[in-house]
Amino acid sequence: MIDTNKGIDWLVEILRRDQSPDGSWTYPFETGLSTDAYMIILLRTLEINDEELIKGLARRILSRQEKNGAWKLFFDEHVGNLTATVECYYALLYSGYYEKMDKRLQAAKKFILSKGGIEEVSMFTKVMLSLTGQVNWPRFSPLPIEIILLPLNFPINFYSFSVYGRANLTPIMILADKKFTLKTGRSPDLSDLFVRLSHPDTWIRSNEMRSLFSFIEDGVKNLLGVPERLHKLAIERSKKYMLDHIEADGTLYSYDSSTFLMIFALLSLGYKKNDHIITAALAGIKSMRSEINGLPHMQYTTANVWNTSLIGYALQEAGIPAEDKMVRSANHYLLARQHDKFGDWVIHNPNSLPGGWGFADVNTIHPDVDDTTASLRSISRMTSPNQDAWNRGINWLLSMQNDDGGWAAFEKNTDTRLVEFLPMENAEFLLTDPSCADITGRTLEFFGNFTNVPKDHETIKKGIKWLVDHQEVDGSWYGRWGICYIYGTWGAVTGLAAVGVASSDSSIQNAVKWLRAIQNADGGWGESCYSDSNGKYTPLKTSTLTHTAWALDTLICVSDQSTSEIRKGISYLLRNLQKDDWTTAYPKGQGMAGAFYIHYHSYRNIFPLLALAHYRRKFET
């Protein structure tokens, strides 16, 4: 007979031990090595000799190199990743502690050249290489900077893009317009990484349709005003956009990449390296430093609110009362971080007041639907709930439903398919914020289980229809922000069940059949990061704690009795809670297919706890 009590108690004590004094959980938000490499490059370019940090980051980068000289984004990535290898190679050289003749760098160089050379790296990396003098800027910018002046009623304009796209594109447009380059006396020479003798403009995809690009240019030409003055106005407005969206810690939107780019954009506009905005931005990036296995890692952002909201809810599901000091402290932390400022979301949602929550510890203008439902779940059982906070959160969530019936992450109705025709790689991930199954499902789950919104409310009916319409043929759902189909299916099924869709419904039954079919022999589940770029479920061929917990929570939710599949999965969790290997470090989140993956260090505790708690409540009491 299965007894989940011991496993639940063990996980609760782990979480109690790891809580920070302010009530939050600061588990690392680990995104590979790009941020570590970029920090070395940034410090060297600014000629800031933080040798302890540079040495530590370089050691971390080297510790992750494969035997063939490459670096990978995830464990089962074939051979290695060209872009990651170029970034790591460049950073190690620029650190000054490793020479080109080092056998490890020689192996990296061999891999780079075998995969097409520096010409074939991603667009973001080409931007970094261009602004540090390693690659020529293209003759034409990816977007004319004057796009920031186009009116909102133009078919594609600055606010057609997602907020993440705007945060990164704004400094990129300035830099590309200025063709800014900054080299130092320590800059390495990467010219031997080119495969072709000439260095063509490979910065932008050349094989994409350019009709939309021309359409935008025509729209810019039709703006009233002298071209030179319009151009100057666009530069000024772009600068103002960046400065207006700097958080208290000095970062642009709390993102490493946009802050890195903003520093260079400001330098291109004449700011000095020691300007207080630039020094504050650098300090903000440094403040996101974490430590993993004794070595520094520069987080892309912090995940404090996300960690804390999920953990606060999971603890209460496991029977820890809201009055417990651990939970009470977590909820006070969350309440202090509810937003009361308007952000860019108001452009497409002008009739709502602020009330959402963001992802990072320092985040006041960039809320998202996922963190809002997660935070509301955690505070829902408070003995003295803050009714104003609760109502503002609910109202903001309701207002953020897209016209298609689903919910997206950050903004409303920001899913123009026109961006797919822009000559930019990964434009659909960088520039759009579409409705997705994981967030739509969890939003429905929140409304169904934690509010008195009627099941026949139009909002609920539209959300159900969106999910049913977007189920895959095999019964799964694609999860935009996790890996990947197991994640999306978990969100969708638990959401549908919470708002009254019967377990016998064909959509739920098809999902259950799919999950049963992909269960591993050891009782667990596992999914490869290749699922997102392949556009179909791709098995990892081994089980992970987090994937198993998502699958289990789905089956538990819609099962009347404990099935053999559920019992095998629970047994897998209980046997492996203390496991520590590559599967526990495997990315379970994604930001950009084929390029940006996230290892949430908190997930191995949160989701097994949630699945075990739900199993105990339903089948052991």
Secondary structure as UniProt FT lines:
FT   HELIX           5..18
FT   TURN            21..22
FT   STRAND          29..30
FT   HELIX           34..45
FT   TURN            46..47
FT   HELIX           51..63
FT   TURN            67..68
FT   TURN            75..76
FT   HELIX           82..95
FT   TURN            100..101
FT   HELIX           103..114
FT   TURN            115..116
FT   HELIX           118..120
FT   HELIX           123..131
FT   TURN            132..133
FT   HELIX           145..149
FT   TURN            152..153
FT   HELIX           158..160
FT   HELIX           163..178
FT   TURN            185..186
FT   HELIX           191..193
FT   HELIX           211..221
FT   HELIX           227..244
FT   TURN            248..249
FT   TURN            253..254
FT   HELIX           256..268
FT   TURN            269..270
FT   TURN            273..274
FT   HELIX           276..287
FT   STRAND          289..292
FT   TURN            293..294
FT   STRAND          295..298
FT   HELIX           304..317
FT   TURN            318..319
FT   TURN            322..323
FT   HELIX           325..335
FT   TURN            336..337
FT   HELIX           344..347
FT   TURN            350..351
FT   HELIX           369..379
FT   TURN            380..381
FT   HELIX           387..399
FT   TURN            403..404
FT   HELIX           417..421
FT   TURN            425..426
FT   HELIX           427..431
FT   HELIX           437..450
FT   TURN            455..456
FT   HELIX           458..469
FT   TURN            473..474
FT   TURN            480..481
FT   HELIX           485..498
FT   TURN            499..500
FT   TURN            503..504
FT   HELIX           506..517
FT   TURN            521..522
FT   STRAND          525..527
FT   HELIX           530..534
FT   STRAND          539..544
FT   HELIX           545..558
FT   HELIX           564..576
FT   TURN            577..578
FT   HELIX           582..585
FT   STRAND          589..592
FT   TURN            593..595
FT   STRAND          596..600
FT   TURN            601..602
FT   HELIX           603..619
//
